[in-house]
Amino acid sequence: EAQVTQNPRYLITVTGKKLTVTCSQNMNHEYMSWYRQDPGLGLRQIYYSMNVEVTDKGDVPEGYKVSRKEKRNFPLILESPSPNQTSLYFCASSHGPNWETQYFGPGTRLLVL
Amino acid sequence: DAKTTQPPSMDCAEGRAANLPCNHSTISGNEYVYWYRQIHSQGPQYIIHGLKNNETNEMASLIITEDRKSSTLILPHATLRDTAVYYCIVPPRNFGNEKLTFGTGTRLTIIP
């Protein structure tokens, strides 16, 4: 089954404790992206990747890192989480250039205390 | 990338057609219009996309005006399960500007 998976689905952590949210897709997609969603602000793009070893900042990259060492995986790293990073996070992937139809993961709900 | 404008919320009676508008007046000639929806806090789901011709699939129809500055997503017979936030987006197609903006969408509520 074609899918995007994220882990963990729910996470509670404390300020400053490094964490990684994993994202994996099984569709051989080149394009992958991370979004965060906050009430009243919609979906905002954090980082995106157009292929292995090619990543770039989205609209809200501060406080986040990403890597794309393999085509299928695109982890999101919070080196020193802060309470303002409490949010719902989505990973997405798409096949071709120019953001053709995107497939979204189920989301990761993060609470930073 | 082309900015889109959608009404923040709409209601529609169950069984009626839901018509969701979107303005994208700065759209470029080779940019597509995509529609997604998000049910509660699930991951957004692709609905339909189009360039300039009207499109229809099993989920919805997309009507794009001749000048391409606006479009309407039509759910022909809305059900309670269509209650969701609907996003109209225009992905960038120019190399070097691949950021994608979703916006806040339209919250559609289907009334029994």
Interface residues (C-beta under 8 A of the other chain):
Chain A: V4 S33 Y35 Q37 G40 L41 G42 L43 R44 Q45 Y48 M50 D56 G58 D59 L88 F90 A92 N98 W99 T101 Q102 Y103 F104 G105 P106 G107 R109
Chain B: Y32 Y34 Y36 S41 Q42 G43 P44 Q45 Y46 H49 Y87 P91 P92 R93 E98 K99 L100 T101 F102 G103 T104 G105
